[in-house]
Amino acid sequence: MSSIKMIPFGGVRENGKNMYAVEVENQIFILDAGLKYPENELMGIDVVIPDWEYLKKRKDDIVGVFLTHGHADAIGALPYFLMDFNVPVFGSEMTIALAKLAVKNHKEVKKFNDFHVVDESTAIDFNDVTVSFFSTTHTIPETLGIVLETPEGNIVYTGDFKFDQTASAGYQTDLARLAEIGSQGVLALLSDSAGAGITGASAREKDIGEYILETFKYQKGRIIVASVASNIMRVQQIINAAVKVGRKLVLSGEDIEQIIDTAMQLGKLKLPKDLLISMEEADELEPNQVVILETGKMGEPIKSLQQIANGDNPKLRLSDSDLVFVTTTPSYAQETEVQKTKDMIYRTGAEVKFISDDLNPSGHANQNDEQLMLNFMKPKFFIPIQGEYRLLDRHAELAEEVGIPAENIFIVNKGDILTYKNGKFHVGEHIDVANTMIDGTGIGDIGNIVLRDRRVLSEDGIFVVVATIDRKNKKIVARPQITSRGFVFVKTNRQLMKQSADLVEKVVQDNLDQKEFDWGHLKQDVREKLNRFLFDQTKRHPVILPVIMEVNQHSRKKNGTQKTEENSSNQPENKKKVKRHSSHGRGRGRKHQANKNNE
């Protein structure tokens, strides 16, 4: 009997960040390598990717990365993965083209070129495992599901999918192939749960295209359309509508031009030659002649719309006659941001319209679609993936309704190891799988402590205390100086500042008077007593940063004569030798030493 293990590194109990490892007889197959956009509490974080520390010990066992489609939730983490693992990457022509774009933008791996194009007729042998593929319908062309044919039966990963009988060529599901896979015997099915909460029918892409066209027809002013850059189907519908109503199109976003060029080169997107114009050219036209396609950074338009509404985009200002038309479906985790964005746009005088208010434009399977996939596959074991827990749980209920026993359904967490033994899967071992956060060029250097401090700084601000002491003579040289940012307005809280300085002065002097003086104890004592005092007075907990400087008096010989440096108020500043001791308000203290002017 073959040894089989499955480990989710992301994509379960969360939105996005899909990545699953399937191990068959010491061969590890990586299914997707995606990212997710940060939720509200991840302050300053650009994106979040899976933590694959466990795989670094097994890098020689990884046979490749197999991609289902070209959206960020499937390929966004690939450049970072390839920094640690030099393994081949497999995907459809469109998916590989977008993966190459993602990799090219990272200098550490931009020379990587071990890409392999596959399609629904491809089968690749890896010893006892054959990897094959099947076409599915999603909002990007050439989306594939993945089949691992093992001696124990097929392991099927659907990727993102839905069923749409009106889908055009390149987006169609191969129903005959699904039936064939199911007839071969499916040991385990890992299926998309993102739409498990959709009870009604999802809108057909044909209907979505008509809805976009109708919106364009009856808008008299300028139209700013927000869409995900890699949603090729939606981009094509926007282009088609602009052509039919005689409007010119402006592309606004960091990735959109590259993605459109790539899709056009592969024949996946049709764009008339004279349709595109620059923002400067658009300013010369009447508002009813212009459509602006806004896709934002990394293809995510919501934050970009906020910048436009705030006036932070120098090229684009909203006016009373504008319509902001959002054709993407934001995740539930972004609901607060979406409502905030709506309010910000309305404040500019522009009108806002979300396609999701009237249609369900999701690219994911609804409940009927999910049960249809289950009936095609007839799996012995079922693992719902790609969604928050409530969606995984609902998908599990749908599976029970079509006859899959509850004991054969597993709602797993990140790091759970699902092991096949004696004809059964069971969750046994567990590995620690955290989130790896990307902030600027930093990869994984932001942890919970930094995020906590960012949150505290954003909520209660910072309180900096600077004191100068003469440790030898056990006295305070200069009265503590206090600076506050984001905590209270200093000018209207002078009494609080004075009381705080008095408290710090007393605490510092008490520590100087002790027989055994300790820098760490002094700073911790300042933090604790000041934190208690400030909370009593304001009910706030700012980050407290004590900066303690030491003035040293000592004798030295110069040219055979002895010279004494006196530290007094009449002494020139540059004669003083200062040690500066500082520590972060809530972290472990660090000692810094510098010879500099006393500040």
N, C-alpha and C positions, 0 to 999 in steps of 0.2 A: 504493500500500500504506500502510495506517495506521501511524502511529508509536505503539507501545505500550511502556510501561515498568511494572514492578511493583517496589515497594520495601517490604520488611518493616521496620517500626519497633519491633516486639516480637513475641512469640508464637512465635518460632523458637528452638530450642535452650534453651528455658526453659518454665516452667509459668506460664500466665497472660499478662497484659499484651498482649493481642491488638490489633494495629493494623497495617493494611496499606494502602498507597497504590497505586492503579492509575491510571496516566496514559495517556490516549488523546487524541492530537492536542492537547496542552497543556491538557486538562481533567483535573483531579486528583480522584479519587473516594476518600474515606477510608472504609475498611471497619473498623468497630468502633474503640473508643478505650478500652481496658481498662487495669486496673492489676494488680499482683501483690502479694501479701503478702511481707514481707521474709524472707529466709533467715537462719539463725542468726548469720552473721558480720556482718550489717547491724545493728549495735547501736544501739538507740534509734530506728531508722527506722520510721515508721508504715506507709507504703506506697511502692511504686515505680511510676513511670509512664514511658511512652516519652519519648525526647528527640526533639523535632520541630523543632530549630533550623533544619534544612535547609528545612522547609516555610515558614518565616517569609519567605524570599526569594520564595516562590511563592504567597503568600496570595491574590492576586487570581485564581489559576488553580484554586483549590479550589471545587468546585461544591457540596459538602455532605458530611455524615457519615452513613453508612448503618449502622444497628445491627442485629445479628442477634437479640439477646435481652437480658434485663434483669439478668444477673449482673454482678458487679464486674469479671470478666475481660474484659467486653465494653463496659461503660459507665462503669467507675470513674474513668477519666481524663477523661471528657467535660467536667466543670466546668473543669478546668485547661486543656483544649484551647480551650474557648470564651473563656477569658480572653485568648487570643492570636489567635483566628480567629472572626470574626463570620459564621458560615456556617449554612445551614439544616441541621436534623437530622431524619432519617427513620427510622421504626421502627414496629413494630406498636403497637396501642393499649396493651397491657400494658407493653411496653418503653418507650414514650414516657412513660407515667405514672411509671415508676420513674426514668427519666432526669430528669424534672422534679423529683422528690424530691431526687435527687443535686445538681442545679443549685441548687435553692432553699436548700440548706444552705451555699452559698458566697456571701457577700455581694457579691463582685465581679461575679457573673453572675446573681444571683437574679432580675433583671428580664428576662433573656433569654427570649424566647417564640417563637422561629422554629422551632417543632416541627411535624412533618407526620406524620400517621398513615397507614400503608400496610398492605396485606394481600397475600395470595397472588394476588389478581386485579389488583393495581395495576401499571401500567407508566408510567414517567416518561421523557419524551424530553429529552435534553440534546444538541442538535445531532445528531451522527452516532452517538450512544450512547443506547441505551434501557436503563433500569434496571428490572428486574422482580424478583419474589420467589417463593419456594416454601416451603411449610410443612414443618417437620421436627419430630421428637420429641426433647424434652429435658426437664429437670426443672422447667421453668417454661413456662407456657402462651404460645402465639403466638410460638414461636421460628421464625425465618425464615432461609432461605438467600438469597443475593443473586446475581443474574445481570446481567452487563454485556454487552448485545448490541452487538457491534462489527462493522464491515464485514469483519473477518478471522475472525469466529466468536465464540461465547460465552466469556466469562471467568466461571467459577462459583466462588463462595466459599460453602462449606457452613455455616460457623459450627459451633457445637456440635450434634452430632446422634447419634442411634442409631435402630435399627429395633426397634419393639415393637408386635407385632400386637394386644396387649391395651390399648394406650394409649386413654385416654378422649378425648372431644371437646375440642378446644383443644390437644391434645398430639399429634394424629395426623399422620403423614407422608403427603403427597399423592404416592402412587407414580405415578399417571398423569402428573402434572406433571413428575416426574423423567424419565420416559420421553420426554415431549415435548421437554424441554430437550436431552436427549441426541440425539434425532433431528435437531434443528436444527444440530448440529455444535458441539462444545465445543473451543475452541482450547486453553484452559488450565483446569485444575482445582486450586483451593487447598482442601485437604481436612483436616479435623480428625484429628490423629494421637494425641490424648491417651490413647486406649484401645488403641493398637497392640500393647501388651504383653499384652492379655487374650486368651488362647487359647480359653477356654471361652465358653459362652453367658453373656451378662449377665443378671442377674436381671430378670424382668419386674416392672413397677411393681405389678401385681396381687399377685405373690408377696411383694414388699416390704411392701405394706400388710398382708397376712396375717401376716407375720413380726412386724411391730410390734404388731399386735393380740395375738398369742400371748404376746409378751413382757409386755405390760400385764396379761394375764389372770392370770399366775402370779407376779406380784410383790406381796408383802404389804405392803411399806413404801412410802415416797414414791419417785416416779420423777422424776429430773432428766434431761430429754431435750435433748441438744445437737444443734443443726441450723443450717445456713446460713439466714439470715433470708429470702433471696430464693429459696430452693428451695420454691416454692409447692406443688409436688406433695407433697413430704415433709411440709410443714406441714399440708396437708389430711389426709394419712394419720394424723398424730399426733392431729389433732382428732377424726377418725372413731373412732380407737381409744379415746380418752378418753371419748367419748360412749357407746360400746358397753359399757365396763366401769364406767360410772357415776362417773368421776372428774371433778373440777373442774380447770380449766386456768389456770395463772398464766403471764403473759408476762414474760420477763426479758431485756432487751437494748435497746440504744439505738435500733435501727431497726425492730424487729419490729412495733410497734404501727402505725407509719405504713404499713409494707408490707402488713400485714393489712387495714387500713382501705382502702387503695388497691385491693387485690385484691377485696375485698368489694364496693366501689362499682362495679367493672367486671364483677361477677358471676363472677369466677374462683375464688372461695373461698366455701365455705358454713360458717357458724359459728352454732350455736344461741345464742339470746339469753342464756340463763342459764348458759352454760358458763364464761365468764371470771370470775375473782375476783382480788382483790389479794393480795399477799404477806401482808399483815396478816390478811386473812380466812382464808388458807390455814393460818396458825399456829393458828387455832381449830378446825381440822378434824383428824380422824384421818389419820395418814400414808397409809393405803390409799385415801384419798379425793382425793389430790392428785397432779397432774402439773405440773411446772414446765418450760416450754420456754425454754431458755437459748440465745440466739443471739449474745451478746457484741457487742463494738464492731465496727461496719461489717459485721455479719453473720458474723464469724469467731468461732466458739465456743471454740476450743482454748485461747487465752490467757485467756479468761474463766473457763474451768474451772480453770485454774491459780490464778487469784485466789481463786476459791471454796475450793479445797483449802487454800490458804495462810491462809484466814480473813480475806482482805482485802475480802470483800463483806459489808457490815454487815447486809444483809437476808437472807442465805442462808448457813446453816451445815450442813455435811454431818454425818450421824450414821450409826451402825452399820447401821441398817435401810434406808438409802437405796440406790437403784440409779442410777448414772450411765450413761445409755444414749446412746451416740454414734451418731447416724444419718447423719453426714456421712462422706465419704471424703477424708481429708486427702491432700495431695500428697506425693510421695516426699521432697520437699525439707523437709517438716515431720516426717519420721519420728522424728528425735531428740526434737523437742518432744512428739510424741505419746507416746513411751515415757516421757518425763519426767512428762508429765501423768498417765499411768496410775499410775505409782509414787506420785505425790503424793496421788492420790485414795485409793489403797489404804491409805496411811498414816493417813487419817482414819477408817478402818474401813468406809467405804462399798464397795460392789461396783461394778465397771466392766464394761460390755459394749459392744463395738464391733460394729455391724451388719456391717462388712466382714470380720469373723472368720468369718462363716457364709455370707454372700451376697456377690455382686459387684453393689453397688447403683449402679454408675457411670452417669452420664448421657451417657457418651461411647461411640462405636461400638467394638465389639470387632473382631477381625481379619476375621470373616465379614462384618460390617456394612460395614467399609471396602471390602472387595472388591466387595460388592454395589453400593455407591455408584459405584465405578469402572466397573462393568459397565453401570450405568444411564447414566453420562455419556459413556463411551468417549472420554476426552479425548486430544488429540494430544500435549499436554504436561502434565506432572503436577508439582505443587509441594506436598509434604507440609508442613503447618504445625501449630501448636499442640501443642508437646511438646518434651521434651528430645531431644538428638541421637539417642540410642539408639532412641527412638520414631519419629523422623523416618526413620531408617535402616531400621527394620523395616517401616514403611509403604511405603518405596520398594521393598523386597523383595516385599511383597504386590502392588504395582503391576506389577512384572516378571512375577509369576506369572500375572497375567490378560492379559499380552500387550503391555504398554507397554514400548517399547525403553528400555534403561538410559540411552542418550544423550538421551532426552527427559524424564528425571526430574531435578529440581534440588533438592538439599538446600541451602538458602540460609542465610546468616547475617544478623543485623541490619545494615542498611545496604547490603547487596548490591543492585545495580541490575540487574534481569533485563530485558533489552532484546530486543524482537522486531524482527528485520531479515532480509530476504531469505527469509522463510518459516521462520525458525528463532529460537528464544530462545537467548540466551547471557548469561552473567554477565560484564559488562564493568567499568564504573566501580563505585566503592565510596565511600560517604559515612560519616563518623564518626557513629555513633549510640550514645550512652552511656545509662546509666540516670539518670533524674531522680528524686531521692529526696525524699520529703515527710516532714518532721519537725516536728510541730506546725503552725504557720502558715508555716513556711519552705518554699519551693518551689525545689529545686535549689541551695540554699546549703550543702548538705552534700556534700563531695567525698571523694576517697580519703584525703587527708591527715587530715581530721577523723575519718574512720572508723578509720584506722590508730591515731591517738592514743587514740580511745575503746577500741580493742582493747587497746592497751598499758596504758592505765589500768586496764582490767578484769583484766588478767593480772598486771602487775607494779607497779601503783600509781604514786604521784607522790612526788618527793623535792624539797622546797623549801629553798633556801639563801638566807639573808638576811645581807648584809654591809654595813657602813657604812665609807666611806673618806674620807680627807682628801687629795684629789688634789694640792692645792698643796704640802702638806708630805710627800707620798708616804708616807702611813702609814695603817694600818687603825685606825679609831677604836674599833670594837667588834668583839669576837670573833664570827665567823660563827655564826648561830643556824640550827638545822636542824629542819625539820618534815617528817614523813613520814606519808602516808596510803596504806594498801593495799600497802605495801612490806614493812616489818618492824615488829614490836612494839617500840617505842622503849625501854620500860623494861627489856626483857631483852636489848637490843643497845646498851647505853650505850657499850661500847668501839668499836663500829662507828661510832656517831655522833661520838665524840671524834676518831677517826682521820679521818673525813670532814671534820670542822671543821678539823683540822690541815692536811689537804691543801688545802682551799679557801683557808685563810689563806696558805699558801705560794704558791699559784698567783696569788692577788690581789696579794701583795706583789711577786712577780716581775714582774708586769705594771706595777705602780706604779714599779718601779725602772728600767724601760726608758725610753730617751730619748723615744721617740715612743709616747704612750699612746693606745690606741684602745678605745672602749667595746665595739664589736662583737667585737674580738679577745679582750678580757677575758672576756666572757660565753661565747664559744665555747670558750675555753681551759678555763674552769671545767666546762662541760658534758662536754667530751671526756675530761679527766683524771678527773673524778669518775665518769663512766660506766664507764671502764675499771677503776677501782678497785672500784666496787660490783659489777661483773660478776665480777671475780676473787674477791671475797669471798662473793658470794651466788649467782652464775650467773643473775642477773636483770637486766633492762634497764628500770628505772622511767623515767617521764618526769621529766626534771630541769629544774627551773625556778629559775634564778638571779635573785635580786632584789638589785641593787646600789644602795645609797643613798649620795649624796655630801653631805658637810657642807662648806659654803663659809665661809671667813673673809674679810671685806672691811671696808673703812672707808667711812663715809658722813658727810656733814655734816647737822646738824639745828639750825635756829635760829642759824646762824652759828657754831656750835661743832662741833668734830669729835668723833665718838663711835665707838669701836671695839667690835665684837662679838667676844667671845672664846668659842671653843667648847671648853669644858672640862666635866668631870664635875660641877662645881659650878654651872655655868650653868643657869638655868631652861630647861626643855624648850621652852617657846614662844618662846625667843629664837633658836632654831636654824632655819636655812633649809636645807631638804633637797631635793635632786633625787633622784627615784626612777627607776632604770633597770631594766626587767624585760623578759624575753622568754620565749616559750614554749620548753619544753625541746628541742623538735625542729624548731621552725620558724625563720623569719627574725626577728631581733631587732627590737624596736620601742622607741623612747625615750619615756618619759613624764616630765613634769616637774610637780612639785606643791610648794606651800608648806604644810607640815603638820608636826605634831609628829613628832619622831623616835621610831619604834616600837621 
